[in-house]
């Protein structure tokens, strides 16, 4: 299980814009539904991922990403 958690976490780190539904995650990582749910639930619980209101799993913004976004929006305004 730990290897799966690290693998999924690494994928989201390597692809910051990755946005997956539960079904897409199962297919991408060739996991059965129970295993995939356990991994995603753990990553959400640990604050690494979050689930959007439409059910997509995305990486939780890091403080650095939030700061960069705020700085960019301030320059535009």
N, C-alpha and C positions, 0 to 999 in steps of 0.2 A: 504493500500500500504506500509506503513512504517513497518508493521509487516513482510511482505514478503521480503522487503529489508534487514531487520535485520536477518531474517532466512537464506537467501542466503549468506549474508556476514558471518554469523556464520559457515555455512557449509564449506566455503572456508578457514576460519581460523582454523577449527578443522581438516581439511584434506589438509595440505599444497600442496600436489601433485595433487590435484583435477584438472582435465582438461576435460571440457565438451563442446560439440557442442551445438548450440542453441536447436536442437531437443532433445538432451539428457537432457538439463536443464529443458525444458518443461515437459518431462516425469518424471524426478526425483522429481520435486516440484509440480507436478500435476497442472500446470498452463496453461491457454490458451496462445496462441502465443502473443497476444497484451500485456497481463500482464507481461509475461516473458521478452519480449523485453523491456518494460518500466523499469523493475527492473535491467536487465543487462546493459542497456544504462546508467542508473543512477549510478550504481557501477563503470562502466568504466569512466564516466564523473568525479566522485568523486575520481578517482585514486586508488580504492580498487581492481578493476579487470582490466585486459587488454585482448585484443583479439589478438591471434597469427595470422600470415599471412595465416594459414590454417583454421582460423575461430573458434578455440577453445578458450574458456574463461578460464583464469587462474588468480590466485591471483598475484597482483603486488608484486614483490620482495620488502621486507622491507630493510631498510638500514642495519639491523643486519644480514639478510640472505645474502645480497651482500657482506658484510665484511667477513662473515664466508667462503663464496665461494672463495673470493680472498685469504684469509689466507690459505685455504686448497690447492689451486693451487700453491701458493708460496712454500709450504712445499714439494710438489711433484716435483717441478721444480729444 
